[in-house]
Amino acid sequence: MEALSVKNHVWRPMLVALGLVAFILLLRLVLVPDDFGIHDRGYMYGWYRSSNAEEWKQVTVKYRGSTGCQECHEENFKEVMASPHADIQCENCHGPRGEHPDNPEKLSIDRDRSLCLRCHQRLPYPESARGMLPAIEGEKHHAGKACVNCHNPHDPTQEVKR
């Protein structure tokens, strides 16, 4: 009699686990589209749904990289490329180029401190690469004033041209 209870003690959880696995597999069969998977090219493109490819072709690209900015903003581009900010894409501070207005005269330039403080706020992580950036205490260093009043954002090693 005692041996029978041990069997039930083992079989019941195992049957529950098998039932759960079967339920998950059936749910997957119902919810996951047939064309989702690795297909004939293996893991080359990872997991995707081939019928979704046309939808993705319709998505408007917003971020296009700094090289396109060079066409109209050659002077600023050269200045940035010669500065410590050379590794930073223009769109990190100026926003996506895909949203650039046709009439640049209407383009507003965000001069908010928060743009600079995203990278230059002092953080207590000296072992990270972020700790190697020149940093300030944002609450103490000329609080409430725009950084661009004193610093050239394209080349912070230069004084602001007035």
C-alpha beads as a LAMMPS data file, in Angstrom:
LAMMPS data file: protein, C-alpha beads

162 atoms
161 bonds

1 atom types
1 bond types

-500.0 500.0 xlo xhi
-500.0 500.0 ylo yhi
-500.0 500.0 zlo zhi

Masses

1 110.0

Atoms # bond

1 1 1 0.000 0.000 0.000
2 1 1 2.829 2.360 0.834
3 1 1 4.533 1.716 -2.541
4 1 1 1.314 2.656 -4.357
5 1 1 1.173 6.127 -2.733
6 1 1 4.758 6.805 -3.785
7 1 1 3.807 5.967 -7.367
8 1 1 0.884 8.388 -7.216
9 1 1 3.186 10.987 -5.730
10 1 1 5.452 10.674 -8.796
11 1 1 2.816 10.148 -11.504
12 1 1 0.483 13.009 -10.663
13 1 1 3.045 15.855 -11.070
14 1 1 4.447 14.170 -14.168
15 1 1 0.966 13.963 -15.750
16 1 1 0.312 17.604 -14.856
17 1 1 3.650 18.613 -16.464
18 1 1 2.919 16.562 -19.594
19 1 1 -0.569 18.067 -19.800
20 1 1 0.901 21.568 -19.503
21 1 1 3.422 20.853 -22.271
22 1 1 0.651 19.450 -24.498
23 1 1 -1.502 22.528 -23.809
24 1 1 1.361 24.897 -24.711
25 1 1 2.074 22.994 -27.939
26 1 1 -1.597 23.090 -28.935
27 1 1 -1.808 26.789 -28.102
28 1 1 1.311 27.415 -30.209
29 1 1 -0.236 25.480 -33.083
30 1 1 -3.288 27.750 -32.980
31 1 1 -1.627 31.127 -32.306
32 1 1 1.645 31.063 -34.286
33 1 1 1.255 31.754 -38.029
34 1 1 2.331 28.972 -40.396
35 1 1 4.912 31.151 -42.132
36 1 1 6.717 32.106 -38.911
37 1 1 10.061 30.382 -38.564
38 1 1 13.494 29.901 -39.991
39 1 1 12.425 28.626 -43.436
40 1 1 14.821 27.309 -46.066
41 1 1 17.758 29.655 -45.272
42 1 1 18.261 28.447 -41.723
43 1 1 18.925 31.062 -39.047
44 1 1 20.392 33.497 -41.559
45 1 1 17.739 36.128 -40.884
46 1 1 16.551 34.832 -37.527
47 1 1 12.912 34.235 -36.767
48 1 1 10.520 36.146 -38.962
49 1 1 7.197 35.906 -40.727
50 1 1 7.716 35.927 -44.501
51 1 1 4.171 37.195 -45.168
52 1 1 5.047 40.273 -43.078
53 1 1 7.857 41.377 -45.435
54 1 1 5.602 43.672 -47.479
55 1 1 4.364 45.392 -44.329
56 1 1 7.951 46.188 -43.319
57 1 1 8.719 47.597 -46.771
58 1 1 5.981 50.186 -46.174
59 1 1 7.581 51.454 -42.930
60 1 1 9.103 54.899 -43.365
61 1 1 12.728 55.032 -42.298
62 1 1 13.254 57.841 -39.807
63 1 1 16.948 57.578 -38.956
64 1 1 19.260 57.875 -41.941
65 1 1 22.706 58.588 -40.520
66 1 1 24.903 61.661 -40.441
67 1 1 26.277 61.412 -43.964
68 1 1 23.024 62.767 -45.409
69 1 1 23.283 65.821 -43.172
70 1 1 26.621 66.617 -44.801
71 1 1 24.920 67.539 -48.090
72 1 1 23.356 70.728 -46.685
73 1 1 25.340 71.284 -43.490
74 1 1 28.924 70.842 -44.716
75 1 1 30.466 73.378 -42.310
76 1 1 28.779 71.877 -39.234
77 1 1 29.600 68.364 -40.404
78 1 1 33.325 69.151 -40.775
79 1 1 33.341 70.842 -37.365
80 1 1 31.783 67.799 -35.701
81 1 1 34.093 65.341 -37.489
82 1 1 37.114 67.202 -36.113
83 1 1 35.743 67.252 -32.551
84 1 1 35.295 64.811 -29.662
85 1 1 31.680 64.419 -30.859
86 1 1 32.773 62.796 -34.158
87 1 1 31.433 59.386 -33.099
88 1 1 27.971 60.763 -32.350
89 1 1 25.345 60.689 -35.091
90 1 1 23.690 64.064 -35.802
91 1 1 20.289 62.473 -35.205
92 1 1 21.170 61.683 -31.580
93 1 1 20.771 65.364 -30.759
94 1 1 18.790 66.784 -33.675
95 1 1 16.216 64.019 -34.039
96 1 1 15.440 61.723 -36.972
97 1 1 16.376 63.065 -40.396
98 1 1 13.276 61.426 -41.847
99 1 1 11.242 64.059 -40.019
100 1 1 13.323 66.979 -41.351
101 1 1 10.920 69.594 -42.770
102 1 1 11.035 70.550 -46.445
103 1 1 11.488 74.150 -45.365
104 1 1 14.488 74.160 -42.976
105 1 1 13.744 77.763 -42.007
106 1 1 10.906 76.356 -39.881
107 1 1 13.187 73.820 -38.190
108 1 1 13.324 74.478 -34.473
109 1 1 16.583 73.605 -32.750
110 1 1 16.240 72.096 -29.313
111 1 1 18.697 73.847 -26.998
112 1 1 17.516 72.100 -23.861
113 1 1 20.145 71.021 -21.303
114 1 1 18.707 67.527 -21.215
115 1 1 20.258 66.742 -24.616
116 1 1 23.752 67.363 -23.254
117 1 1 23.052 65.803 -19.868
118 1 1 22.034 62.494 -21.468
119 1 1 25.755 61.866 -21.914
120 1 1 27.446 64.436 -19.680
121 1 1 25.550 64.066 -16.383
122 1 1 28.043 62.710 -13.833
123 1 1 27.276 59.113 -13.004
124 1 1 28.898 57.075 -10.228
125 1 1 30.155 54.332 -12.578
126 1 1 33.896 54.943 -12.984
127 1 1 34.524 51.478 -14.456
128 1 1 32.143 52.009 -17.387
129 1 1 32.980 53.819 -20.623
130 1 1 30.293 56.341 -19.691
131 1 1 32.390 57.257 -16.651
132 1 1 35.191 58.321 -18.998
133 1 1 33.136 61.134 -20.590
134 1 1 33.649 64.687 -19.360
135 1 1 30.804 65.070 -16.884
136 1 1 29.118 67.716 -14.780
137 1 1 26.748 67.876 -11.850
138 1 1 23.716 69.092 -13.812
139 1 1 21.959 70.489 -10.743
140 1 1 24.989 72.571 -9.745
141 1 1 26.752 73.588 -12.981
142 1 1 24.885 76.698 -14.203
143 1 1 21.535 75.109 -13.446
144 1 1 18.672 76.382 -15.562
145 1 1 20.898 77.724 -18.336
146 1 1 21.298 76.180 -21.773
147 1 1 24.675 74.512 -22.261
148 1 1 24.924 76.079 -25.734
149 1 1 25.154 79.536 -24.112
150 1 1 28.767 78.695 -23.215
151 1 1 29.637 75.537 -25.175
152 1 1 29.633 74.881 -28.904
153 1 1 27.690 71.596 -29.177
154 1 1 29.377 70.644 -32.434
155 1 1 32.821 71.075 -30.897
156 1 1 32.751 71.587 -27.114
157 1 1 36.505 72.277 -27.072
158 1 1 35.826 75.607 -28.852
159 1 1 34.362 78.703 -27.249
160 1 1 30.930 79.817 -28.351
161 1 1 31.081 82.276 -31.240
162 1 1 29.216 85.422 -30.337

Bonds

1 1 1 2
2 1 2 3
3 1 3 4
4 1 4 5
5 1 5 6
6 1 6 7
7 1 7 8
8 1 8 9
9 1 9 10
10 1 10 11
11 1 11 12
12 1 12 13
13 1 13 14
14 1 14 15
15 1 15 16
16 1 16 17
17 1 17 18
18 1 18 19
19 1 19 20
20 1 20 21
21 1 21 22
22 1 22 23
23 1 23 24
24 1 24 25
25 1 25 26
26 1 26 27
27 1 27 28
28 1 28 29
29 1 29 30
30 1 30 31
31 1 31 32
32 1 32 33
33 1 33 34
34 1 34 35
35 1 35 36
36 1 36 37
37 1 37 38
38 1 38 39
39 1 39 40
40 1 40 41
41 1 41 42
42 1 42 43
43 1 43 44
44 1 44 45
45 1 45 46
46 1 46 47
47 1 47 48
48 1 48 49
49 1 49 50
50 1 50 51
51 1 51 52
52 1 52 53
53 1 53 54
54 1 54 55
55 1 55 56
56 1 56 57
57 1 57 58
58 1 58 59
59 1 59 60
60 1 60 61
61 1 61 62
62 1 62 63
63 1 63 64
64 1 64 65
65 1 65 66
66 1 66 67
67 1 67 68
68 1 68 69
69 1 69 70
70 1 70 71
71 1 71 72
72 1 72 73
73 1 73 74
74 1 74 75
75 1 75 76
76 1 76 77
77 1 77 78
78 1 78 79
79 1 79 80
80 1 80 81
81 1 81 82
82 1 82 83
83 1 83 84
84 1 84 85
85 1 85 86
86 1 86 87
87 1 87 88
88 1 88 89
89 1 89 90
90 1 90 91
91 1 91 92
92 1 92 93
93 1 93 94
94 1 94 95
95 1 95 96
96 1 96 97
97 1 97 98
98 1 98 99
99 1 99 100
100 1 100 101
101 1 101 102
102 1 102 103
103 1 103 104
104 1 104 105
105 1 105 106
106 1 106 107
107 1 107 108
108 1 108 109
109 1 109 110
110 1 110 111
111 1 111 112
112 1 112 113
113 1 113 114
114 1 114 115
115 1 115 116
116 1 116 117
117 1 117 118
118 1 118 119
119 1 119 120
120 1 120 121
121 1 121 122
122 1 122 123
123 1 123 124
124 1 124 125
125 1 125 126
126 1 126 127
127 1 127 128
128 1 128 129
129 1 129 130
130 1 130 131
131 1 131 132
132 1 132 133
133 1 133 134
134 1 134 135
135 1 135 136
136 1 136 137
137 1 137 138
138 1 138 139
139 1 139 140
140 1 140 141
141 1 141 142
142 1 142 143
143 1 143 144
144 1 144 145
145 1 145 146
146 1 146 147
147 1 147 148
148 1 148 149
149 1 149 150
150 1 150 151
151 1 151 152
152 1 152 153
153 1 153 154
154 1 154 155
155 1 155 156
156 1 156 157
157 1 157 158
158 1 158 159
159 1 159 160
160 1 160 161
161 1 161 162
